[in-house]
Amino acid sequence: MNEWPTLWRALTRVAGSVVLLFVCGGCATWTAPVSPDDAPLRQRAVSDTRQGARVSVAVLGADDSRRMIGADIGSSNIQPLWIEVENHTPQALWLLHSGTDPDYFSPLEVAWSMHTLLGGATNADIDSHLNKLGFKNPVPAGETRSGFLFANPDRQIKLVNIDLFASRTLIPFSLFLPVPD
């Protein structure tokens, strides 16, 4: 009969520790980068021009990811690609995301990998930040647009296929990019 109070106290302590662990895990902080500078990405980007369109692409390393996204998402097996499209054609161009990686990750899928339990407002901030970073279609005629596409990782060298399309037009690019880290 003396075992029950001792067992009860032990179970209460374990349950309290588990609750504390979940609460502390939900308190993890994330802050959006103040003003992510893409100049280092532009410097090492690989570019090509075809049919009036110019594409520049760079693979982010861990430091780039922390600076631009606010976390190293490479540990989640996600490889962010910075993409810039200059449209010098007379019509709007669309970047076909699945042409680059058929199993690409949407910005909200990446955000979800960064969420914390009981993160509430922080999780909403992560969602908003990554939605802003994602590459937005279309690229209007005469304009330049840049953003991120989240792909499956490759090591050392990454083959990036970019397909731009418009009415009766397909502009394919194949670029070989060095992978940092």
PyMOL CGO cylinders between C-alpha atoms (Angstrom):
from pymol import cmd
from pymol.cgo import CYLINDER

trace = [
    CYLINDER, 0.00, 0.00, 0.00, 2.97, 2.35, 0.47, 0.3, 1, 1, 1, 1, 1, 1,
    CYLINDER, 2.97, 2.35, 0.47, 3.84, 1.90, -3.21, 0.3, 1, 1, 1, 1, 1, 1,
    CYLINDER, 3.84, 1.90, -3.21, 0.87, 3.89, -4.57, 0.3, 1, 1, 1, 1, 1, 1,
    CYLINDER, 0.87, 3.89, -4.57, 1.80, 7.34, -3.21, 0.3, 1, 1, 1, 1, 1, 1,
    CYLINDER, 1.80, 7.34, -3.21, 5.40, 6.90, -4.42, 0.3, 1, 1, 1, 1, 1, 1,
    CYLINDER, 5.40, 6.90, -4.42, 4.25, 5.70, -7.85, 0.3, 1, 1, 1, 1, 1, 1,
    CYLINDER, 4.25, 5.70, -7.85, 1.71, 8.53, -8.06, 0.3, 1, 1, 1, 1, 1, 1,
    CYLINDER, 1.71, 8.53, -8.06, 4.38, 11.15, -7.30, 0.3, 1, 1, 1, 1, 1, 1,
    CYLINDER, 4.38, 11.15, -7.30, 6.72, 9.67, -9.92, 0.3, 1, 1, 1, 1, 1, 1,
    CYLINDER, 6.72, 9.67, -9.92, 3.98, 9.67, -12.59, 0.3, 1, 1, 1, 1, 1, 1,
    CYLINDER, 3.98, 9.67, -12.59, 3.05, 13.26, -11.70, 0.3, 1, 1, 1, 1, 1, 1,
    CYLINDER, 3.05, 13.26, -11.70, 6.67, 14.38, -12.09, 0.3, 1, 1, 1, 1, 1, 1,
    CYLINDER, 6.67, 14.38, -12.09, 7.03, 12.61, -15.44, 0.3, 1, 1, 1, 1, 1, 1,
    CYLINDER, 7.03, 12.61, -15.44, 3.75, 14.11, -16.71, 0.3, 1, 1, 1, 1, 1, 1,
    CYLINDER, 3.75, 14.11, -16.71, 4.84, 17.56, -15.53, 0.3, 1, 1, 1, 1, 1, 1,
    CYLINDER, 4.84, 17.56, -15.53, 8.18, 17.19, -17.29, 0.3, 1, 1, 1, 1, 1, 1,
    CYLINDER, 8.18, 17.19, -17.29, 6.48, 16.18, -20.55, 0.3, 1, 1, 1, 1, 1, 1,
    CYLINDER, 6.48, 16.18, -20.55, 4.12, 19.18, -20.38, 0.3, 1, 1, 1, 1, 1, 1,
    CYLINDER, 4.12, 19.18, -20.38, 7.05, 21.51, -19.63, 0.3, 1, 1, 1, 1, 1, 1,
    CYLINDER, 7.05, 21.51, -19.63, 8.96, 20.08, -22.60, 0.3, 1, 1, 1, 1, 1, 1,
    CYLINDER, 8.96, 20.08, -22.60, 6.03, 20.78, -24.95, 0.3, 1, 1, 1, 1, 1, 1,
    CYLINDER, 6.03, 20.78, -24.95, 5.52, 24.29, -23.59, 0.3, 1, 1, 1, 1, 1, 1,
    CYLINDER, 5.52, 24.29, -23.59, 9.22, 25.15, -23.90, 0.3, 1, 1, 1, 1, 1, 1,
    CYLINDER, 9.22, 25.15, -23.90, 9.33, 23.67, -27.40, 0.3, 1, 1, 1, 1, 1, 1,
    CYLINDER, 9.33, 23.67, -27.40, 6.46, 25.96, -28.38, 0.3, 1, 1, 1, 1, 1, 1,
    CYLINDER, 6.46, 25.96, -28.38, 8.34, 28.98, -27.05, 0.3, 1, 1, 1, 1, 1, 1,
    CYLINDER, 8.34, 28.98, -27.05, 11.19, 28.64, -29.53, 0.3, 1, 1, 1, 1, 1, 1,
    CYLINDER, 11.19, 28.64, -29.53, 11.74, 31.96, -31.22, 0.3, 1, 1, 1, 1, 1, 1,
    CYLINDER, 11.74, 31.96, -31.22, 12.13, 32.71, -34.88, 0.3, 1, 1, 1, 1, 1, 1,
    CYLINDER, 12.13, 32.71, -34.88, 12.55, 36.14, -36.34, 0.3, 1, 1, 1, 1, 1, 1,
    CYLINDER, 12.55, 36.14, -36.34, 12.35, 37.04, -39.98, 0.3, 1, 1, 1, 1, 1, 1,
    CYLINDER, 12.35, 37.04, -39.98, 15.54, 38.42, -41.46, 0.3, 1, 1, 1, 1, 1, 1,
    CYLINDER, 15.54, 38.42, -41.46, 15.42, 42.23, -41.36, 0.3, 1, 1, 1, 1, 1, 1,
    CYLINDER, 15.42, 42.23, -41.36, 16.31, 42.89, -44.98, 0.3, 1, 1, 1, 1, 1, 1,
    CYLINDER, 16.31, 42.89, -44.98, 17.62, 39.83, -46.78, 0.3, 1, 1, 1, 1, 1, 1,
    CYLINDER, 17.62, 39.83, -46.78, 20.28, 40.93, -49.23, 0.3, 1, 1, 1, 1, 1, 1,
    CYLINDER, 20.28, 40.93, -49.23, 20.49, 38.81, -52.38, 0.3, 1, 1, 1, 1, 1, 1,
    CYLINDER, 20.49, 38.81, -52.38, 23.77, 40.44, -53.57, 0.3, 1, 1, 1, 1, 1, 1,
    CYLINDER, 23.77, 40.44, -53.57, 25.91, 37.40, -52.57, 0.3, 1, 1, 1, 1, 1, 1,
    CYLINDER, 25.91, 37.40, -52.57, 23.54, 35.15, -54.51, 0.3, 1, 1, 1, 1, 1, 1,
    CYLINDER, 23.54, 35.15, -54.51, 23.67, 37.41, -57.57, 0.3, 1, 1, 1, 1, 1, 1,
    CYLINDER, 23.67, 37.41, -57.57, 27.48, 37.33, -57.52, 0.3, 1, 1, 1, 1, 1, 1,
    CYLINDER, 27.48, 37.33, -57.52, 27.68, 33.56, -57.79, 0.3, 1, 1, 1, 1, 1, 1,
    CYLINDER, 27.68, 33.56, -57.79, 24.52, 32.93, -59.81, 0.3, 1, 1, 1, 1, 1, 1,
    CYLINDER, 24.52, 32.93, -59.81, 24.76, 31.05, -63.09, 0.3, 1, 1, 1, 1, 1, 1,
    CYLINDER, 24.76, 31.05, -63.09, 22.92, 32.86, -65.90, 0.3, 1, 1, 1, 1, 1, 1,
    CYLINDER, 22.92, 32.86, -65.90, 21.79, 32.18, -69.44, 0.3, 1, 1, 1, 1, 1, 1,
    CYLINDER, 21.79, 32.18, -69.44, 19.83, 34.15, -72.06, 0.3, 1, 1, 1, 1, 1, 1,
    CYLINDER, 19.83, 34.15, -72.06, 17.51, 32.72, -74.72, 0.3, 1, 1, 1, 1, 1, 1,
    CYLINDER, 17.51, 32.72, -74.72, 14.69, 34.05, -76.89, 0.3, 1, 1, 1, 1, 1, 1,
    CYLINDER, 14.69, 34.05, -76.89, 14.51, 37.35, -75.01, 0.3, 1, 1, 1, 1, 1, 1,
    CYLINDER, 14.51, 37.35, -75.01, 14.54, 35.87, -71.51, 0.3, 1, 1, 1, 1, 1, 1,
    CYLINDER, 14.54, 35.87, -71.51, 17.43, 35.82, -69.05, 0.3, 1, 1, 1, 1, 1, 1,
    CYLINDER, 17.43, 35.82, -69.05, 17.50, 33.39, -66.13, 0.3, 1, 1, 1, 1, 1, 1,
    CYLINDER, 17.50, 33.39, -66.13, 19.89, 33.55, -63.16, 0.3, 1, 1, 1, 1, 1, 1,
    CYLINDER, 19.89, 33.55, -63.16, 19.97, 30.80, -60.51, 0.3, 1, 1, 1, 1, 1, 1,
    CYLINDER, 19.97, 30.80, -60.51, 21.97, 30.19, -57.32, 0.3, 1, 1, 1, 1, 1, 1,
    CYLINDER, 21.97, 30.19, -57.32, 21.80, 27.39, -54.76, 0.3, 1, 1, 1, 1, 1, 1,
    CYLINDER, 21.80, 27.39, -54.76, 21.68, 28.58, -51.15, 0.3, 1, 1, 1, 1, 1, 1,
    CYLINDER, 21.68, 28.58, -51.15, 24.11, 27.21, -48.60, 0.3, 1, 1, 1, 1, 1, 1,
    CYLINDER, 24.11, 27.21, -48.60, 23.45, 26.98, -44.86, 0.3, 1, 1, 1, 1, 1, 1,
    CYLINDER, 23.45, 26.98, -44.86, 24.63, 30.55, -44.18, 0.3, 1, 1, 1, 1, 1, 1,
    CYLINDER, 24.63, 30.55, -44.18, 22.58, 31.93, -47.08, 0.3, 1, 1, 1, 1, 1, 1,
    CYLINDER, 22.58, 31.93, -47.08, 19.55, 30.03, -45.84, 0.3, 1, 1, 1, 1, 1, 1,
    CYLINDER, 19.55, 30.03, -45.84, 19.85, 31.44, -42.32, 0.3, 1, 1, 1, 1, 1, 1,
    CYLINDER, 19.85, 31.44, -42.32, 20.38, 34.96, -43.68, 0.3, 1, 1, 1, 1, 1, 1,
    CYLINDER, 20.38, 34.96, -43.68, 17.52, 34.89, -46.22, 0.3, 1, 1, 1, 1, 1, 1,
    CYLINDER, 17.52, 34.89, -46.22, 15.00, 32.48, -44.71, 0.3, 1, 1, 1, 1, 1, 1,
    CYLINDER, 15.00, 32.48, -44.71, 15.80, 32.65, -41.00, 0.3, 1, 1, 1, 1, 1, 1,
    CYLINDER, 15.80, 32.65, -41.00, 16.78, 28.99, -40.62, 0.3, 1, 1, 1, 1, 1, 1,
    CYLINDER, 16.78, 28.99, -40.62, 18.96, 26.34, -42.24, 0.3, 1, 1, 1, 1, 1, 1,
    CYLINDER, 18.96, 26.34, -42.24, 16.31, 24.32, -44.06, 0.3, 1, 1, 1, 1, 1, 1,
    CYLINDER, 16.31, 24.32, -44.06, 18.93, 22.03, -45.60, 0.3, 1, 1, 1, 1, 1, 1,
    CYLINDER, 18.93, 22.03, -45.60, 18.69, 19.93, -42.46, 0.3, 1, 1, 1, 1, 1, 1,
    CYLINDER, 18.69, 19.93, -42.46, 15.08, 19.17, -43.54, 0.3, 1, 1, 1, 1, 1, 1,
    CYLINDER, 15.08, 19.17, -43.54, 16.33, 17.88, -46.92, 0.3, 1, 1, 1, 1, 1, 1,
    CYLINDER, 16.33, 17.88, -46.92, 15.13, 20.99, -48.73, 0.3, 1, 1, 1, 1, 1, 1,
    CYLINDER, 15.13, 20.99, -48.73, 17.45, 22.87, -51.07, 0.3, 1, 1, 1, 1, 1, 1,
    CYLINDER, 17.45, 22.87, -51.07, 16.42, 26.47, -51.73, 0.3, 1, 1, 1, 1, 1, 1,
    CYLINDER, 16.42, 26.47, -51.73, 17.13, 27.89, -55.18, 0.3, 1, 1, 1, 1, 1, 1,
    CYLINDER, 17.13, 27.89, -55.18, 17.19, 31.64, -55.80, 0.3, 1, 1, 1, 1, 1, 1,
    CYLINDER, 17.19, 31.64, -55.80, 15.79, 32.31, -59.28, 0.3, 1, 1, 1, 1, 1, 1,
    CYLINDER, 15.79, 32.31, -59.28, 15.61, 35.56, -61.19, 0.3, 1, 1, 1, 1, 1, 1,
    CYLINDER, 15.61, 35.56, -61.19, 13.84, 35.89, -64.54, 0.3, 1, 1, 1, 1, 1, 1,
    CYLINDER, 13.84, 35.89, -64.54, 14.27, 38.95, -66.78, 0.3, 1, 1, 1, 1, 1, 1,
    CYLINDER, 14.27, 38.95, -66.78, 11.50, 39.03, -69.36, 0.3, 1, 1, 1, 1, 1, 1,
    CYLINDER, 11.50, 39.03, -69.36, 12.45, 40.99, -72.48, 0.3, 1, 1, 1, 1, 1, 1,
    CYLINDER, 12.45, 40.99, -72.48, 9.72, 39.35, -74.58, 0.3, 1, 1, 1, 1, 1, 1,
    CYLINDER, 9.72, 39.35, -74.58, 6.41, 40.99, -75.59, 0.3, 1, 1, 1, 1, 1, 1,
    CYLINDER, 6.41, 40.99, -75.59, 4.32, 38.59, -73.46, 0.3, 1, 1, 1, 1, 1, 1,
    CYLINDER, 4.32, 38.59, -73.46, 4.11, 37.43, -69.86, 0.3, 1, 1, 1, 1, 1, 1,
    CYLINDER, 4.11, 37.43, -69.86, 6.20, 34.35, -69.00, 0.3, 1, 1, 1, 1, 1, 1,
    CYLINDER, 6.20, 34.35, -69.00, 5.38, 31.64, -66.48, 0.3, 1, 1, 1, 1, 1, 1,
    CYLINDER, 5.38, 31.64, -66.48, 8.00, 29.58, -64.67, 0.3, 1, 1, 1, 1, 1, 1,
    CYLINDER, 8.00, 29.58, -64.67, 6.94, 25.94, -64.55, 0.3, 1, 1, 1, 1, 1, 1,
    CYLINDER, 6.94, 25.94, -64.55, 7.90, 24.90, -60.99, 0.3, 1, 1, 1, 1, 1, 1,
    CYLINDER, 7.90, 24.90, -60.99, 7.44, 21.19, -61.64, 0.3, 1, 1, 1, 1, 1, 1,
    CYLINDER, 7.44, 21.19, -61.64, 9.80, 21.45, -64.62, 0.3, 1, 1, 1, 1, 1, 1,
    CYLINDER, 9.80, 21.45, -64.62, 12.62, 22.30, -62.20, 0.3, 1, 1, 1, 1, 1, 1,
    CYLINDER, 12.62, 22.30, -62.20, 11.71, 19.60, -59.67, 0.3, 1, 1, 1, 1, 1, 1,
    CYLINDER, 11.71, 19.60, -59.67, 8.57, 17.45, -60.05, 0.3, 1, 1, 1, 1, 1, 1,
    CYLINDER, 8.57, 17.45, -60.05, 8.60, 16.97, -56.27, 0.3, 1, 1, 1, 1, 1, 1,
    CYLINDER, 8.60, 16.97, -56.27, 9.34, 20.59, -55.35, 0.3, 1, 1, 1, 1, 1, 1,
    CYLINDER, 9.34, 20.59, -55.35, 8.16, 21.99, -52.00, 0.3, 1, 1, 1, 1, 1, 1,
    CYLINDER, 8.16, 21.99, -52.00, 5.71, 24.85, -51.79, 0.3, 1, 1, 1, 1, 1, 1,
    CYLINDER, 5.71, 24.85, -51.79, 6.64, 27.75, -49.48, 0.3, 1, 1, 1, 1, 1, 1,
    CYLINDER, 6.64, 27.75, -49.48, 4.02, 26.60, -46.95, 0.3, 1, 1, 1, 1, 1, 1,
    CYLINDER, 4.02, 26.60, -46.95, 5.44, 23.06, -46.90, 0.3, 1, 1, 1, 1, 1, 1,
    CYLINDER, 5.44, 23.06, -46.90, 8.84, 24.54, -46.07, 0.3, 1, 1, 1, 1, 1, 1,
    CYLINDER, 8.84, 24.54, -46.07, 7.26, 26.80, -43.45, 0.3, 1, 1, 1, 1, 1, 1,
    CYLINDER, 7.26, 26.80, -43.45, 5.56, 23.81, -41.85, 0.3, 1, 1, 1, 1, 1, 1,
    CYLINDER, 5.56, 23.81, -41.85, 8.95, 22.11, -41.45, 0.3, 1, 1, 1, 1, 1, 1,
    CYLINDER, 8.95, 22.11, -41.45, 10.05, 25.15, -39.40, 0.3, 1, 1, 1, 1, 1, 1,
    CYLINDER, 10.05, 25.15, -39.40, 6.94, 25.30, -37.19, 0.3, 1, 1, 1, 1, 1, 1,
    CYLINDER, 6.94, 25.30, -37.19, 7.09, 24.62, -33.48, 0.3, 1, 1, 1, 1, 1, 1,
    CYLINDER, 7.09, 24.62, -33.48, 4.45, 23.05, -31.27, 0.3, 1, 1, 1, 1, 1, 1,
    CYLINDER, 4.45, 23.05, -31.27, 2.24, 25.78, -29.79, 0.3, 1, 1, 1, 1, 1, 1,
    CYLINDER, 2.24, 25.78, -29.79, 4.06, 28.30, -32.02, 0.3, 1, 1, 1, 1, 1, 1,
    CYLINDER, 4.06, 28.30, -32.02, 0.90, 30.30, -32.79, 0.3, 1, 1, 1, 1, 1, 1,
    CYLINDER, 0.90, 30.30, -32.79, 1.89, 33.77, -34.00, 0.3, 1, 1, 1, 1, 1, 1,
    CYLINDER, 1.89, 33.77, -34.00, 5.47, 32.70, -34.70, 0.3, 1, 1, 1, 1, 1, 1,
    CYLINDER, 5.47, 32.70, -34.70, 4.26, 29.95, -37.03, 0.3, 1, 1, 1, 1, 1, 1,
    CYLINDER, 4.26, 29.95, -37.03, 2.00, 32.48, -38.80, 0.3, 1, 1, 1, 1, 1, 1,
    CYLINDER, 2.00, 32.48, -38.80, 5.00, 34.83, -39.23, 0.3, 1, 1, 1, 1, 1, 1,
    CYLINDER, 5.00, 34.83, -39.23, 7.05, 31.97, -40.73, 0.3, 1, 1, 1, 1, 1, 1,
    CYLINDER, 7.05, 31.97, -40.73, 4.19, 31.20, -43.17, 0.3, 1, 1, 1, 1, 1, 1,
    CYLINDER, 4.19, 31.20, -43.17, 3.94, 34.85, -44.22, 0.3, 1, 1, 1, 1, 1, 1,
    CYLINDER, 3.94, 34.85, -44.22, 7.70, 35.27, -44.66, 0.3, 1, 1, 1, 1, 1, 1,
    CYLINDER, 7.70, 35.27, -44.66, 8.11, 32.15, -46.81, 0.3, 1, 1, 1, 1, 1, 1,
    CYLINDER, 8.11, 32.15, -46.81, 5.06, 33.01, -48.91, 0.3, 1, 1, 1, 1, 1, 1,
    CYLINDER, 5.06, 33.01, -48.91, 6.69, 36.37, -49.69, 0.3, 1, 1, 1, 1, 1, 1,
    CYLINDER, 6.69, 36.37, -49.69, 9.97, 34.65, -50.67, 0.3, 1, 1, 1, 1, 1, 1,
    CYLINDER, 9.97, 34.65, -50.67, 8.43, 32.10, -53.07, 0.3, 1, 1, 1, 1, 1, 1,
    CYLINDER, 8.43, 32.10, -53.07, 8.76, 32.75, -56.82, 0.3, 1, 1, 1, 1, 1, 1,
    CYLINDER, 8.76, 32.75, -56.82, 5.57, 34.42, -58.06, 0.3, 1, 1, 1, 1, 1, 1,
    CYLINDER, 5.57, 34.42, -58.06, 4.13, 33.89, -61.54, 0.3, 1, 1, 1, 1, 1, 1,
    CYLINDER, 4.13, 33.89, -61.54, 3.73, 35.39, -64.06, 0.3, 1, 1, 1, 1, 1, 1,
    CYLINDER, 3.73, 35.39, -64.06, 6.69, 37.59, -65.02, 0.3, 1, 1, 1, 1, 1, 1,
    CYLINDER, 6.69, 37.59, -65.02, 5.08, 40.45, -67.02, 0.3, 1, 1, 1, 1, 1, 1,
    CYLINDER, 5.08, 40.45, -67.02, 6.63, 41.58, -70.30, 0.3, 1, 1, 1, 1, 1, 1,
    CYLINDER, 6.63, 41.58, -70.30, 9.57, 43.92, -69.74, 0.3, 1, 1, 1, 1, 1, 1,
    CYLINDER, 9.57, 43.92, -69.74, 9.85, 43.12, -66.02, 0.3, 1, 1, 1, 1, 1, 1,
    CYLINDER, 9.85, 43.12, -66.02, 12.21, 41.18, -63.76, 0.3, 1, 1, 1, 1, 1, 1,
    CYLINDER, 12.21, 41.18, -63.76, 11.08, 38.93, -60.95, 0.3, 1, 1, 1, 1, 1, 1,
    CYLINDER, 11.08, 38.93, -60.95, 13.06, 36.93, -58.40, 0.3, 1, 1, 1, 1, 1, 1,
    CYLINDER, 13.06, 36.93, -58.40, 12.13, 34.48, -55.68, 0.3, 1, 1, 1, 1, 1, 1,
    CYLINDER, 12.13, 34.48, -55.68, 12.81, 31.06, -54.26, 0.3, 1, 1, 1, 1, 1, 1,
    CYLINDER, 12.81, 31.06, -54.26, 11.92, 27.61, -55.44, 0.3, 1, 1, 1, 1, 1, 1,
    CYLINDER, 11.92, 27.61, -55.44, 12.39, 24.85, -52.86, 0.3, 1, 1, 1, 1, 1, 1,
    CYLINDER, 12.39, 24.85, -52.86, 13.77, 21.67, -54.40, 0.3, 1, 1, 1, 1, 1, 1,
    CYLINDER, 13.77, 21.67, -54.40, 15.05, 18.29, -53.33, 0.3, 1, 1, 1, 1, 1, 1,
    CYLINDER, 15.05, 18.29, -53.33, 18.76, 18.38, -52.49, 0.3, 1, 1, 1, 1, 1, 1,
    CYLINDER, 18.76, 18.38, -52.49, 21.71, 17.47, -54.68, 0.3, 1, 1, 1, 1, 1, 1,
    CYLINDER, 21.71, 17.47, -54.68, 25.34, 17.49, -53.57, 0.3, 1, 1, 1, 1, 1, 1,
    CYLINDER, 25.34, 17.49, -53.57, 28.34, 19.11, -55.31, 0.3, 1, 1, 1, 1, 1, 1,
    CYLINDER, 28.34, 19.11, -55.31, 26.71, 19.92, -58.69, 0.3, 1, 1, 1, 1, 1, 1,
    CYLINDER, 26.71, 19.92, -58.69, 23.01, 20.56, -59.26, 0.3, 1, 1, 1, 1, 1, 1,
    CYLINDER, 23.01, 20.56, -59.26, 21.40, 20.39, -62.68, 0.3, 1, 1, 1, 1, 1, 1,
    CYLINDER, 21.40, 20.39, -62.68, 18.61, 22.97, -62.72, 0.3, 1, 1, 1, 1, 1, 1,
    CYLINDER, 18.61, 22.97, -62.72, 16.11, 22.92, -65.55, 0.3, 1, 1, 1, 1, 1, 1,
    CYLINDER, 16.11, 22.92, -65.55, 14.05, 26.08, -65.92, 0.3, 1, 1, 1, 1, 1, 1,
    CYLINDER, 14.05, 26.08, -65.92, 11.08, 26.06, -68.28, 0.3, 1, 1, 1, 1, 1, 1,
    CYLINDER, 11.08, 26.06, -68.28, 9.45, 29.39, -69.10, 0.3, 1, 1, 1, 1, 1, 1,
    CYLINDER, 9.45, 29.39, -69.10, 6.26, 29.29, -71.10, 0.3, 1, 1, 1, 1, 1, 1,
    CYLINDER, 6.26, 29.29, -71.10, 3.76, 31.65, -72.66, 0.3, 1, 1, 1, 1, 1, 1,
    CYLINDER, 3.76, 31.65, -72.66, 1.23, 31.45, -75.45, 0.3, 1, 1, 1, 1, 1, 1,
    CYLINDER, 1.23, 31.45, -75.45, 2.77, 29.15, -78.10, 0.3, 1, 1, 1, 1, 1, 1,
    CYLINDER, 2.77, 29.15, -78.10, 6.20, 29.63, -76.52, 0.3, 1, 1, 1, 1, 1, 1,
    CYLINDER, 6.20, 29.63, -76.52, 8.48, 27.43, -74.43, 0.3, 1, 1, 1, 1, 1, 1,
    CYLINDER, 8.48, 27.43, -74.43, 11.92, 28.64, -73.40, 0.3, 1, 1, 1, 1, 1, 1,
    CYLINDER, 11.92, 28.64, -73.40, 13.96, 25.85, -71.78, 0.3, 1, 1, 1, 1, 1, 1,
    CYLINDER, 13.96, 25.85, -71.78, 17.17, 26.37, -69.79, 0.3, 1, 1, 1, 1, 1, 1,
    CYLINDER, 17.17, 26.37, -69.79, 19.56, 23.79, -68.31, 0.3, 1, 1, 1, 1, 1, 1,
    CYLINDER, 19.56, 23.79, -68.31, 22.11, 25.14, -65.86, 0.3, 1, 1, 1, 1, 1, 1,
    CYLINDER, 22.11, 25.14, -65.86, 24.81, 23.37, -63.85, 0.3, 1, 1, 1, 1, 1, 1,
    CYLINDER, 24.81, 23.37, -63.85, 25.23, 24.98, -60.45, 0.3, 1, 1, 1, 1, 1, 1,
    CYLINDER, 25.23, 24.98, -60.45, 27.82, 24.48, -57.72, 0.3, 1, 1, 1, 1, 1, 1,
    CYLINDER, 27.82, 24.48, -57.72, 26.29, 23.48, -54.40, 0.3, 1, 1, 1, 1, 1, 1,
    CYLINDER, 26.29, 23.48, -54.40, 27.77, 25.32, -51.39, 0.3, 1, 1, 1, 1, 1, 1,
    CYLINDER, 27.77, 25.32, -51.39, 28.67, 23.53, -48.15, 0.3, 1, 1, 1, 1, 1, 1,
]
cmd.load_cgo(trace, "trace")
